[in-house]
Amino acid sequence: MRIVKKTHSCVRLEKDGHTLVIDPGGFSEQDAALGADAVLVTHEHPDHFDEGRLRAALEANPGAEIWTLRSVAEQISAAFPGRVHTVGHGDTFTAAGFDVEVHGELHAVIHPDIPRITNVGYLVDGSLFHPGDALTVPGRPVDTLMLPVHAPWNKISEVIDYVREVRPRRAIDVHDGYLADIARPIYDRQIGGLGGAEHGRLAPGESRDV
């Protein structure tokens, strides 16, 4: 499949003429979800879930569908009956020709005083894993890990240990919209040198075949 990186935590996956988009949130491009045959949303935070972007995608393509957890589905399902599917940990489904497994239940801890919300990650075609806002270990081999490198809820030692625990063949950065350009070489050097896997990043609009 081909990965097309969009801004922050959004990625487009292309295979056999079909497109699956994960987390077209408010930090991603306005058209991040347009042209999608299927959209997956990991959780309700606005940098991952933007109702306007989802509505635009489903209105542009009458065959497009969304898979997401209940907190997001409840906000958009009434407008698109039968096209918004609620999923949770352990579920499996096929979306636009992509086989998807759902892993995880809760968002990472931001602060003990902030209640945790639900969050799921998606393993696509048994190969690529996008964890959303959590360091979920899918419990099976992963070829490509979409790696949340910088967030209010993580630090670089946790990111490095996450790569070590998942043990992917490669890790590609997501959740990088908060990361200043001056800091990127530090993250590249430390994650690449200590994570134990090939580490890389794509600028918005860049793509890679995996």
C-alpha positions in Angstrom: 0.0 0.0 0.0 1.0 3.6 -0.3 1.1 6.0 2.7 0.4 9.7 2.0 1.2 11.8 5.0 -1.1 14.7 5.8 -0.5 17.3 8.5 -0.3 16.1 12.2 -1.9 12.7 12.8 -3.7 12.2 9.5 -2.6 9.6 6.9 -4.1 8.4 3.6 -3.6 4.8 2.6 -4.0 3.9 -1.0 -4.3 0.3 -2.4 -5.8 -1.1 -5.6 -7.6 2.1 -6.4 -9.1 2.6 -3.0 -8.3 5.2 -0.3 -8.6 4.9 3.4 -8.0 8.0 5.6 -7.2 7.9 9.3 -7.8 10.8 11.6 -8.6 13.8 9.4 -8.7 16.2 12.3 -8.7 20.0 12.6 -4.9 20.3 12.1 -5.0 18.4 8.9 -5.7 19.9 5.5 -9.3 20.9 4.7 -9.4 18.3 1.9 -7.6 15.6 3.9 -10.6 13.2 3.8 -11.9 14.1 0.3 -11.8 11.2 -2.1 -11.8 8.7 0.7 -13.7 5.4 0.3 -13.4 4.8 4.1 -12.4 6.9 7.1 -11.2 5.7 10.5 -11.2 8.0 13.5 -9.3 7.0 16.7 -11.0 9.4 19.2 -12.9 12.6 19.7 -10.2 15.2 20.2 -10.4 17.9 17.6 -6.9 17.3 16.2 -8.1 13.8 15.2 -11.9 14.4 14.6 -13.3 17.3 12.7 -17.0 16.9 11.8 -16.7 19.3 8.9 -14.0 17.3 7.2 -16.0 14.1 7.7 -19.2 15.6 6.3 -17.4 16.9 3.3 -15.9 13.4 2.5 -19.2 11.6 2.9 -21.1 14.2 0.9 -18.6 14.1 -1.9 -18.6 10.3 -2.1 -22.0 8.7 -1.5 -20.3 5.3 -1.0 -17.9 6.5 1.6 -18.3 5.1 5.2 -16.8 5.8 8.6 -15.6 3.5 11.3 -15.0 4.9 14.7 -15.7 4.6 18.4 -19.1 5.5 20.0 -18.2 9.0 21.2 -17.5 10.1 17.6 -20.2 8.0 16.0 -22.9 9.6 18.1 -21.9 13.1 16.8 -22.3 12.3 13.1 -24.3 9.1 12.6 -27.7 10.8 12.4 -26.6 12.8 9.3 -25.5 9.7 7.5 -27.6 6.7 8.5 -26.1 3.3 7.8 -22.7 4.8 6.8 -21.2 5.3 10.3 -20.1 2.2 12.1 -19.2 1.9 15.8 -16.2 -0.3 16.7 -14.2 -1.1 19.8 -11.3 -3.2 21.0 -11.2 -6.7 19.4 -13.4 -5.9 16.5 -12.4 -6.7 12.9 -13.9 -5.4 9.7 -13.2 -4.7 6.0 -13.3 -1.2 4.8 -12.9 -0.4 1.1 -10.9 -3.5 0.6 -8.6 -2.9 3.7 -8.8 -5.5 6.5 -8.8 -3.7 9.8 -8.3 -4.8 13.4 -9.2 -2.6 16.4 -6.8 -2.4 19.3 -6.9 -0.4 22.5 -9.5 1.3 24.7 -8.3 4.4 26.4 -6.4 7.6 25.6 -3.0 8.1 27.2 -2.9 9.9 30.5 -2.5 13.6 30.0 -2.7 14.4 33.7 -4.2 12.5 36.6 -6.7 15.3 37.1 -8.0 15.0 33.5 -10.5 12.2 32.9 -9.4 9.7 30.3 -11.5 9.3 27.2 -11.8 6.3 24.9 -9.3 5.8 22.1 -8.7 3.0 19.6 -5.9 2.1 17.3 -6.2 0.5 13.9 -4.1 -2.3 12.4 -4.6 -2.2 8.6 -4.0 -5.3 6.5 -2.0 -6.9 9.3 0.8 -4.5 8.5 0.4 -0.9 9.5 -0.7 0.3 12.9 -2.0 3.7 13.8 -2.5 3.9 17.6 -4.2 7.3 17.8 -3.4 9.0 21.2 -2.1 6.0 23.1 1.0 3.8 23.2 -1.1 0.7 22.5 0.9 -2.5 21.7 -1.2 -4.6 19.3 0.2 -7.9 20.5 1.2 -9.1 17.0 4.0 -8.3 14.5 3.8 -4.9 12.9 5.6 -3.9 9.7 4.9 -0.2 9.9 4.2 1.8 13.0 2.7 5.2 12.7 4.5 6.7 15.7 3.0 9.6 17.8 6.2 11.5 18.5 5.1 14.6 20.3 2.1 15.3 22.4 1.0 16.7 25.8 0.8 13.2 27.0 4.2 11.7 26.1 8.0 12.2 26.4 10.7 11.0 24.1 11.8 8.1 26.4 8.3 6.7 26.3 8.3 7.0 22.5 11.6 5.2 22.2 10.4 2.4 24.6 7.2 2.1 22.6 9.1 1.4 19.4 11.2 -1.1 21.3 8.1 -2.9 22.6 6.1 -3.0 19.3 9.3 -3.9 17.3 8.1 -2.8 13.9 10.3 -3.0 10.8 9.9 0.8 10.4 8.4 3.7 12.4 7.0 6.7 10.6 6.1 9.9 12.6 2.6 11.1 13.2 1.2 13.5 15.8 4.0 15.8 14.9 2.1 19.0 14.4 3.3 20.4 17.8 6.9 19.7 17.1 9.1 22.6 16.1 11.4 22.2 13.1 14.4 23.0 15.3 13.6 19.9 17.5 13.1 17.4 14.7 16.8 16.4 14.2 17.0 15.6 18.0 13.9 13.4 17.7 15.2 11.7 14.6 18.6 11.0 16.1 17.4 9.7 19.4 14.4 7.6 18.1 16.4 6.3 15.2 19.5 5.5 17.3 17.7 4.0 20.3 14.4 2.6 19.1 15.8 -0.5 17.3 13.8 0.1 14.1 14.1 2.1 11.0 12.8 5.5 11.7 11.6 8.2 9.3 9.2 11.0 8.7 7.3 12.3 5.8 6.4 16.0 5.2 2.8 16.7 4.5 2.0 15.5 1.0 4.9 13.1 0.8 4.3 9.4 0.2 6.0 6.1 0.7 5.1 2.6 -0.5 5.2 -0.1 2.2 
